[in-house]
Amino acid sequence: MIVMKFGGTSIGNAEALHRVSEIIRSRKNRSPVIVVSAVSGITDALVSLVSTARNRKSESQENTIRNIKSTHLNIIESLGMNHRRDVKEIVEKTVEELLQLMRTCSSDCEISKKQRDEILSKGEYMSSHLLAAYLQERGLNGQMVDAREVLATTSDFGRAVPLFKETQRQVNEQLLPRLRFGQLPVLQGFVGRDAQGSTTTLGRGGSDYSATLFGVMLEVDEVEIWSDVDGVLTSDPSIVPNARRIHSMSFQEAAELAYFGAKVLHPATLLPAIERNIVVRVLNSKRPEDIGTRIVGNATNGEQDRRITKSIAYKEGLTVVTITSSRMLMAFGFMASVFKIFEKYQVAVDLVSTSEVSISVTIDNSARLYEVIAELREFAEVDVVNNKAIVCLVGEGMKDTPGMAGRIFHLLEDVQIHLISQGASEINISFVIDEEDIAKVVNRLHVHFFEIEREHAVSECLPSN
């Protein structure tokens, strides 16, 4: 068995859905379970609905909902499925539910997190019905299975936590029998249900997480993540035109990259796969013949893996908070008291750097920073600087290579470095720079570690005359 997850761009129009149906057909003998995101652009439209609900812009809401409806109906028509009244009714019913939800929300002072999850779940609900119906039209036994009947979660709306025992029971009851009868289950990613029957979401990007969760519980051989890129790349191609595909990498390398901003994988995606050692493959639905990137427990792939670094990631929009106090000198428990405040307000910390009398941390969500600062200033001086970015080099070869930090920072001698951190795993070196320097820094590092080093590696392999 395998799990195949298709992102929004992979099912964004009729042509894309036709490609996806052929990809699924090619894996039919592996009993695939299919997980889908919303059609490209729909989640953004639903997020905008939530925003306009707060502002009570009814005309804007109605226009957005009309566009959501027409997008799906146009795809149905382009696929030659106008005769599928059942699918069109799903779209029309969902749109009516959206309109009703917006009327309810507009009458309240503030949209609730519970209402927000209900609204955001509608994109996946329509796309999963649409793909299942098209698979049937193509002679494949696609069956929409509502993920809310399978994925049990807590009631933490917007960031629900899966309940493994209950979800495993429902996977056994809802999915395994269908697979035995040759059906191809199609489920929504990102969506679950709490014990009270309310719709929940795992957070943006949670469709990948849904896929690996189902994969673990079904004990599949592989989880395939299909998007519009060739795999995990050596850097972000939007700022590094020469970024290359990575053939294979370890779970640890991929997890570090996901956490530090690589956009191909959601940070939580790999956690279930790591626990059960399930292969994850990242593939391009526009080039299904390509092998993509294979993520395994321990990557060994010849020349590609002899590189010191695997990829360079970055994470922008960060704030650096520096806490300074003479009380920290030779004191026990000072750092614990600082991080207890961050924990109290649920403010996650990315990097940490310390000196004798100060602690500097980076955060990517400043929603409750004012409250954190207020408490910290009861016993320390606090300095806050915005518009920073983390750049992170990842590679298992780094831990066996002396002088890495010297090489990196020699290349960046004209760039202001605010914080430096080497991961406990020794496979990453991260540092904080000004956002405006991202493109310069990442390109300079990429040239050195992936272009110049590649030329050296090739020249060493050439026979001498």
VOKOLNU-348050 format. One record per residue (C-alpha): x, y, z. Coordinates in nm, 2 decimals, always signed. Layout:
BEGIN
px X&py Y&pz Z
...
***
This chain:
BEGIN
px +0.00&py +0.00&pz +0.00
px +0.10&py +0.36&pz -0.05
px -0.05&py +0.70&pz +0.04
px -0.05&py +0.97&pz -0.23
px -0.10&py +1.33&pz -0.13
px -0.17&py +1.59&pz -0.40
px -0.13&py +1.96&pz -0.33
px -0.35&py +2.24&pz -0.46
px -0.15&py +2.31&pz -0.78
px -0.16&py +1.94&pz -0.87
px -0.54&py +1.95&pz -0.89
px -0.58&py +2.32&pz -0.98
px -0.76&py +2.27&pz -1.31
px -0.90&py +2.01&pz -1.55
px -0.57&py +1.94&pz -1.71
px -0.40&py +1.89&pz -1.37
px -0.68&py +1.66&pz -1.25
px -0.64&py +1.45&pz -1.57
px -0.27&py +1.41&pz -1.50
px -0.34&py +1.31&pz -1.14
px -0.59&py +1.05&pz -1.25
px -0.32&py +0.89&pz -1.48
px -0.06&py +0.90&pz -1.19
px -0.31&py +0.72&pz -0.97
px -0.39&py +0.47&pz -1.24
px -0.01&py +0.39&pz -1.27
px -0.01&py +0.30&pz -0.90
px -0.34&py +0.12&pz -0.89
px -0.18&py -0.22&pz -0.81
px -0.03&py -0.07&pz -0.49
px -0.37&py +0.00&pz -0.33
px -0.33&py +0.37&pz -0.30
px -0.50&py +0.59&pz -0.04
px -0.53&py +0.95&pz -0.18
px -0.52&py +1.26&pz +0.03
px -0.59&py +1.60&pz -0.14
px -0.56&py +1.97&pz -0.06
px -0.81&py +2.23&pz -0.17
px -0.79&py +2.34&pz -0.54
px -0.52&py +2.59&pz -0.59
px -0.62&py +2.94&pz -0.46
px -0.93&py +2.82&pz -0.27
px -0.78&py +2.81&pz +0.07
px -0.65&py +3.17&pz +0.02
px -1.00&py +3.27&pz -0.08
px -1.15&py +3.11&pz +0.23
px -0.89&py +3.28&pz +0.45
px -1.00&py +3.61&pz +0.30
px -1.36&py +3.52&pz +0.38
px -1.26&py +3.49&pz +0.75
px -1.09&py +3.83&pz +0.73
px -1.39&py +4.00&pz +0.57
px -1.62&py +3.84&pz +0.82
px -1.45&py +4.04&pz +1.09
px -1.50&py +4.36&pz +0.89
px -1.86&py +4.26&pz +0.79
px -1.79&py +4.33&pz +0.42
px -2.09&py +4.13&pz +0.29
px -2.05&py +4.23&pz -0.08
px -1.69&py +4.12&pz -0.08
px -1.78&py +3.79&pz +0.09
px -2.05&py +3.72&pz -0.17
px -1.81&py +3.79&pz -0.46
px -1.55&py +3.56&pz -0.31
px -1.80&py +3.28&pz -0.26
px -1.93&py +3.32&pz -0.62
px -1.57&py +3.29&pz -0.74
px -1.52&py +2.97&pz -0.53
px -1.83&py +2.82&pz -0.69
px -1.75&py +2.92&pz -1.04
px -1.39&py +2.78&pz -1.01
px -1.53&py +2.43&pz -0.92
px -1.81&py +2.43&pz -1.17
px -1.57&py +2.54&pz -1.45
px -1.35&py +2.24&pz -1.36
px -1.65&py +2.01&pz -1.36
px -1.75&py +2.14&pz -1.71
px -1.39&py +2.12&pz -1.85
px -1.37&py +1.76&pz -1.73
px -1.69&py +1.67&pz -1.92
px -1.87&py +1.60&pz -1.60
px -2.18&py +1.82&pz -1.63
px -2.39&py +1.51&pz -1.62
px -2.26&py +1.44&pz -1.27
px -2.54&py +1.61&pz -1.08
px -2.42&py +1.46&pz -0.75
px -2.08&py +1.65&pz -0.77
px -2.25&py +1.98&pz -0.88
px -2.49&py +1.95&pz -0.58
px -2.19&py +1.90&pz -0.34
px -2.04&py +2.23&pz -0.47
px -2.38&py +2.41&pz -0.45
px -2.46&py +2.28&pz -0.11
px -2.11&py +2.37&pz +0.02
px -2.14&py +2.72&pz -0.12
px -2.48&py +2.76&pz +0.05
px -2.32&py +2.65&pz +0.38
px -2.05&py +2.90&pz +0.33
px -2.30&py +3.18&pz +0.28
px -2.49&py +3.07&pz +0.59
px -2.17&py +3.06&pz +0.79
px -2.07&py +3.41&pz +0.68
px -2.42&py +3.54&pz +0.78
px -2.38&py +3.38&pz +1.13
px -2.02&py +3.51&pz +1.16
px -2.12&py +3.86&pz +1.06
px -2.38&py +3.88&pz +1.33
px -2.12&py +3.81&pz +1.60
px -1.86&py +4.05&pz +1.74
px -1.57&py +3.82&pz +1.65
px -1.54&py +3.51&pz +1.44
px -1.46&py +3.21&pz +1.66
px -1.17&py +2.96&pz +1.59
px -1.43&py +2.69&pz +1.56
px -1.62&py +2.88&pz +1.29
px -1.29&py +2.95&pz +1.11
px -1.20&py +2.58&pz +1.09
px -1.54&py +2.50&pz +0.96
px -1.50&py +2.76&pz +0.68
px -1.14&py +2.66&pz +0.59
px -1.23&py +2.29&pz +0.57
px -1.47&py +2.35&pz +0.28
px -1.20&py +2.36&pz +0.01
px -1.08&py +2.01&pz +0.08
px -1.44&py +1.89&pz +0.10
px -1.51&py +2.00&pz -0.25
px -1.18&py +1.89&pz -0.41
px -1.20&py +1.54&pz -0.26
px -1.55&py +1.48&pz -0.40
px -1.44&py +1.62&pz -0.74
px -1.13&py +1.40&pz -0.77
px -1.32&py +1.09&pz -0.65
px -1.59&py +1.15&pz -0.91
px -1.34&py +1.20&pz -1.19
px -1.16&py +0.88&pz -1.10
px -1.49&py +0.70&pz -1.14
px -1.54&py +0.87&pz -1.48
px -1.19&py +0.73&pz -1.58
px -1.29&py +0.38&pz -1.49
px -1.12&py +0.38&pz -1.15
px -1.30&py +0.30&pz -0.83
px -1.25&py +0.63&pz -0.65
px -1.46&py +0.68&pz -0.33
px -1.47&py +1.00&pz -0.13
px -1.42&py +0.91&pz +0.24
px -1.48&py +1.21&pz +0.47
px -1.16&py +1.25&pz +0.67
px -1.36&py +1.38&pz +0.96
px -1.49&py +1.02&pz +1.00
px -1.13&py +0.90&pz +1.02
px -0.90&py +1.16&pz +1.18
px -0.99&py +1.22&pz +1.54
px -0.83&py +1.52&pz +1.70
px -0.84&py +1.75&pz +2.01
px -1.05&py +2.06&pz +2.01
px -0.76&py +2.30&pz +1.96
px -0.91&py +2.47&pz +1.66
px -0.66&py +2.59&pz +1.40
px -0.39&py +2.36&pz +1.54
px -0.57&py +2.04&pz +1.64
px -0.36&py +1.75&pz +1.77
px -0.44&py +1.40&pz +1.63
px -0.57&py +1.14&pz +1.87
px -0.38&py +0.83&pz +1.76
px -0.57&py +0.55&pz +1.93
px -0.91&py +0.67&pz +1.81
px -0.78&py +0.75&pz +1.46
px -0.62&py +0.41&pz +1.43
px -0.95&py +0.24&pz +1.52
px -1.13&py +0.45&pz +1.25
px -0.86&py +0.38&pz +0.99
px -0.92&py +0.01&pz +1.05
px -1.30&py +0.05&pz +1.02
px -1.32&py +0.31&pz +0.74
px -1.02&py +0.25&pz +0.51
px -0.90&py -0.11&pz +0.53
px -1.23&py -0.26&pz +0.42
px -1.25&py -0.03&pz +0.12
px -0.90&py -0.12&pz +0.02
px -0.98&py -0.49&pz +0.04
px -1.27&py -0.44&pz -0.20
px -1.04&py -0.26&pz -0.45
px -1.17&py +0.09&pz -0.38
px -0.94&py +0.40&pz -0.40
px -1.03&py +0.61&pz -0.10
px -1.00&py +0.99&pz -0.15
px -0.98&py +1.19&pz +0.17
px -0.94&py +1.56&pz +0.26
px -0.60&py +1.65&pz +0.40
px -0.57&py +1.90&pz +0.69
px -0.91&py +1.82&pz +0.83
px -1.04&py +1.62&pz +1.13
px -1.31&py +1.62&pz +1.39
px -1.31&py +1.65&pz +1.77
px -1.51&py +1.44&pz +2.02
px -1.80&py +1.68&pz +2.01
px -1.84&py +1.64&pz +1.63
px -1.69&py +1.98&pz +1.54
px -1.47&py +2.02&pz +1.24
px -1.10&py +2.09&pz +1.32
px -0.79&py +2.16&pz +1.11
px -0.43&py +2.07&pz +1.17
px -0.30&py +2.41&pz +1.06
px -0.19&py +2.54&pz +0.72
px +0.02&py +2.28&pz +0.54
px -0.14&py +2.01&pz +0.75
px -0.24&py +1.80&pz +0.44
px +0.11&py +1.65&pz +0.43
px +0.08&py +1.56&pz +0.80
px -0.26&py +1.39&pz +0.73
px -0.09&py +1.18&pz +0.46
px +0.19&py +1.06&pz +0.68
px -0.04&py +0.99&pz +0.97
px -0.26&py +0.77&pz +0.75
px +0.05&py +0.61&pz +0.61
px +0.18&py +0.51&pz +0.95
px -0.16&py +0.37&pz +1.06
px -0.20&py +0.17&pz +0.73
px +0.16&py +0.05&pz +0.76
px +0.22&py +0.15&pz +0.40
px +0.55&py +0.11&pz +0.21
px +0.58&py +0.47&pz +0.10
px +0.41&py +0.81&pz +0.12
px +0.42&py +1.02&pz -0.19
px +0.39&py +1.40&pz -0.16
px +0.30&py +1.54&pz -0.51
px +0.34&py +1.91&pz -0.58
px +0.46&py +2.14&pz -0.87
px +0.83&py +2.11&pz -0.79
px +1.08&py +1.83&pz -0.88
px +1.15&py +1.74&pz -0.52
px +1.35&py +1.89&pz -0.23
px +1.60&py +2.14&pz -0.38
px +1.94&py +2.27&pz -0.28
px +1.77&py +2.61&pz -0.21
px +1.46&py +2.82&pz -0.30
px +1.45&py +2.85&pz -0.68
px +1.27&py +3.18&pz -0.65
px +1.60&py +3.34&pz -0.53
px +1.85&py +3.08&pz -0.65
px +1.79&py +3.00&pz -1.02
px +2.06&py +2.73&pz -1.02
px +1.90&py +2.53&pz -0.74
px +1.92&py +2.15&pz -0.80
px +1.71&py +1.86&pz -0.70
px +1.84&py +1.64&pz -0.41
px +1.81&py +1.27&pz -0.51
px +1.80&py +1.14&pz -0.15
px +1.83&py +1.26&pz +0.20
px +1.78&py +1.15&pz +0.55
px +1.48&py +1.21&pz +0.77
px +1.70&py +1.42&pz +1.00
px +1.82&py +1.64&pz +0.71
px +1.46&py +1.68&pz +0.57
px +1.32&py +1.76&pz +0.92
px +1.58&py +2.03&pz +0.98
px +1.51&py +2.19&pz +0.64
px +1.13&py +2.18&pz +0.69
px +1.16&py +2.35&pz +1.03
px +1.39&py +2.62&pz +0.90
px +1.18&py +2.73&pz +0.61
px +1.21&py +2.49&pz +0.32
px +0.87&py +2.52&pz +0.15
px +0.83&py +2.18&pz +0.00
px +0.75&py +2.00&pz +0.33
px +0.54&py +2.10&pz +0.63
px +0.75&py +2.08&pz +0.95
px +0.52&py +1.82&pz +1.11
px +0.51&py +1.60&pz +0.80
px +0.80&py +1.37&pz +0.88
px +0.74&py +1.30&pz +1.24
px +0.51&py +1.00&pz +1.19
px +0.73&py +0.86&pz +0.91
px +1.04&py +0.89&pz +1.12
px +0.88&py +0.69&pz +1.40
px +0.79&py +0.40&pz +1.17
px +1.08&py +0.44&pz +0.92
px +0.84&py +0.48&pz +0.62
px +0.99&py +0.62&pz +0.30
px +0.86&py +0.96&pz +0.19
px +0.91&py +1.07&pz -0.17
px +0.86&py +1.42&pz -0.30
px +0.74&py +1.43&pz -0.66
px +0.63&py +1.67&pz -0.94
px +0.28&py +1.60&pz -1.08
px +0.38&py +1.78&pz -1.40
px +0.67&py +1.54&pz -1.45
px +0.55&py +1.21&pz -1.30
px +0.83&py +1.02&pz -1.47
px +1.09&py +1.20&pz -1.26
px +1.22&py +1.01&pz -0.95
px +1.19&py +1.32&pz -0.72
px +1.35&py +1.32&pz -0.38
px +1.36&py +1.01&pz -0.16
px +1.36&py +1.07&pz +0.21
px +1.47&py +0.77&pz +0.42
px +1.62&py +0.68&pz +0.75
px +1.97&py +0.70&pz +0.62
px +2.04&py +0.84&pz +0.27
px +2.33&py +0.69&pz +0.08
px +2.34&py +0.79&pz -0.29
px +2.68&py +0.82&pz -0.42
px +2.81&py +1.16&pz -0.54
px +2.50&py +1.35&pz -0.43
px +2.56&py +1.24&pz -0.07
px +2.93&py +1.31&pz -0.06
px +2.85&py +1.68&pz -0.06
px +2.91&py +1.85&pz +0.27
px +2.58&py +2.03&pz +0.26
px +2.24&py +1.91&pz +0.13
px +2.05&py +2.23&pz +0.11
px +2.03&py +2.59&pz +0.22
px +1.70&py +2.71&pz +0.37
px +1.59&py +3.05&pz +0.51
px +1.31&py +3.17&pz +0.73
px +1.21&py +3.54&pz +0.71
px +0.98&py +3.76&pz +0.92
px +1.16&py +3.70&pz +1.24
px +1.20&py +3.91&pz +1.56
px +1.51&py +3.89&pz +1.78
px +1.45&py +3.94&pz +2.15
px +1.75&py +4.00&pz +2.37
px +1.71&py +3.97&pz +2.75
px +2.00&py +4.12&pz +2.96
px +2.04&py +4.11&pz +3.33
px +2.34&py +4.10&pz +3.57
px +2.13&py +3.86&pz +3.78
px +2.20&py +3.60&pz +3.51
px +2.58&py +3.59&pz +3.60
px +2.65&py +3.27&pz +3.80
px +2.28&py +3.23&pz +3.87
px +2.08&py +2.90&pz +3.88
px +1.74&py +2.89&pz +3.71
px +1.76&py +3.22&pz +3.53
px +1.71&py +3.07&pz +3.18
px +1.44&py +2.85&pz +3.31
px +1.25&py +3.15&pz +3.44
px +1.29&py +3.33&pz +3.10
px +1.16&py +3.04&pz +2.89
px +0.88&py +2.97&pz +3.13
px +0.74&py +3.31&pz +3.03
px +0.76&py +3.22&pz +2.66
px +0.59&py +2.89&pz +2.73
px +0.31&py +3.07&pz +2.93
px +0.22&py +3.28&pz +2.63
px +0.28&py +2.99&pz +2.38
px +0.55&py +3.19&pz +2.19
px +0.77&py +2.94&pz +2.01
px +1.15&py +3.01&pz +2.00
px +1.36&py +2.91&pz +1.69
px +1.72&py +2.99&pz +1.78
px +1.89&py +3.06&pz +2.12
px +2.22&py +3.23&pz +2.19
px +2.36&py +3.31&pz +2.53
px +2.64&py +3.51&pz +2.69
px +2.74&py +3.56&pz +3.06
px +2.46&py +3.82&pz +3.11
px +2.22&py +3.79&pz +2.82
px +2.00&py +3.56&pz +2.62
px +1.90&py +3.62&pz +2.26
px +1.62&py +3.43&pz +2.09
px +1.43&py +3.45&pz +1.76
px +1.06&py +3.41&pz +1.72
px +0.84&py +3.41&pz +1.41
px +0.50&py +3.50&pz +1.58
px +0.49&py +3.82&pz +1.77
px +0.11&py +3.82&pz +1.84
px +0.17&py +3.79&pz +2.22
px +0.52&py +3.95&pz +2.23
px +0.40&py +4.25&pz +2.42
px +0.28&py +4.04&pz +2.71
px +0.61&py +3.84&pz +2.71
px +0.81&py +4.16&pz +2.72
px +0.61&py +4.31&pz +3.00
px +0.69&py +4.01&pz +3.22
px +1.05&py +3.99&pz +3.12
px +1.10&py +4.36&pz +3.21
px +1.01&py +4.29&pz +3.57
px +1.36&py +4.15&pz +3.61
px +1.56&py +4.22&pz +3.30
px +1.63&py +4.47&pz +3.02
px +1.47&py +4.37&pz +2.69
px +1.56&py +4.47&pz +2.34
px +1.35&py +4.38&pz +2.04
px +1.46&py +4.40&pz +1.67
px +1.23&py +4.31&pz +1.38
px +1.28&py +4.22&pz +1.01
px +1.54&py +3.95&pz +1.06
px +1.59&py +3.61&pz +0.89
px +1.74&py +3.28&pz +0.97
px +1.97&py +3.11&pz +0.71
px +2.03&py +2.75&pz +0.77
px +2.28&py +2.51&pz +0.60
px +2.19&py +2.14&pz +0.65
px +2.39&py +1.83&pz +0.57
px +2.50&py +1.52&pz +0.75
px +2.85&py +1.57&pz +0.60
px +2.89&py +1.88&pz +0.81
px +2.95&py +1.70&pz +1.14
px +3.26&py +1.53&pz +1.00
px +3.40&py +1.84&pz +0.83
px +3.63&py +2.07&pz +1.04
px +3.63&py +2.44&pz +0.98
px +3.27&py +2.47&pz +0.84
px +3.19&py +2.78&pz +1.05
px +3.51&py +2.95&pz +0.93
px +3.43&py +2.88&pz +0.57
px +3.08&py +3.01&pz +0.60
px +3.15&py +3.33&pz +0.78
px +3.46&py +3.40&pz +0.56
px +3.22&py +3.41&pz +0.27
px +3.00&py +3.65&pz +0.46
px +3.26&py +3.89&pz +0.60
px +3.07&py +4.19&pz +0.47
px +2.73&py +4.08&pz +0.61
px +2.61&py +4.16&pz +0.96
px +2.55&py +3.84&pz +1.15
px +2.32&py +3.89&pz +1.46
px +2.31&py +3.53&pz +1.60
px +2.49&py +3.21&pz +1.53
px +2.38&py +2.86&pz +1.63
px +2.50&py +2.51&pz +1.56
px +2.22&py +2.24&pz +1.60
px +2.26&py +1.98&pz +1.87
px +2.25&py +1.72&pz +1.59
px +2.56&py +1.88&pz +1.43
px +2.41&py +1.86&pz +1.09
px +2.31&py +2.23&pz +1.06
px +2.46&py +2.57&pz +1.11
px +2.21&py +2.86&pz +1.14
px +2.26&py +3.23&pz +1.17
px +2.05&py +3.54&pz +1.18
px +2.08&py +3.82&pz +0.92
px +1.88&py +4.13&pz +0.81
px +1.60&py +4.03&pz +0.57
px +1.73&py +4.25&pz +0.30
px +2.05&py +4.03&pz +0.28
px +1.87&py +3.70&pz +0.22
px +1.92&py +3.68&pz -0.16
px +2.28&py +3.79&pz -0.14
px +2.37&py +3.55&pz +0.14
px +2.19&py +3.24&pz +0.01
px +2.32&py +3.28&pz -0.35
px +2.68&py +3.33&pz -0.23
px +2.66&py +3.02&pz -0.01
px +2.50&py +2.82&pz -0.29
px +2.77&py +2.91&pz -0.54
px +3.04&py +2.80&pz -0.30
px +2.88&py +2.47&pz -0.17
px +2.69&py +2.35&pz -0.47
px +2.85&py +2.50&pz -0.78
px +3.22&py +2.54&pz -0.71
px +3.24&py +2.22&pz -0.50
px +3.06&py +2.03&pz -0.77
px +3.31&py +2.14&pz -1.03
px +3.59&py +2.03&pz -0.79
px +3.43&py +1.69&pz -0.74
px +3.39&py +1.63&pz -1.11
px +3.75&py +1.74&pz -1.19
px +3.88&py +1.50&pz -0.92
px +3.70&py +1.21&pz -1.10
px +3.84&py +1.29&pz -1.44
px +4.13&py +1.05&pz -1.55
px +4.47&py +1.21&pz -1.57
px +4.67&py +1.21&pz -1.90
***
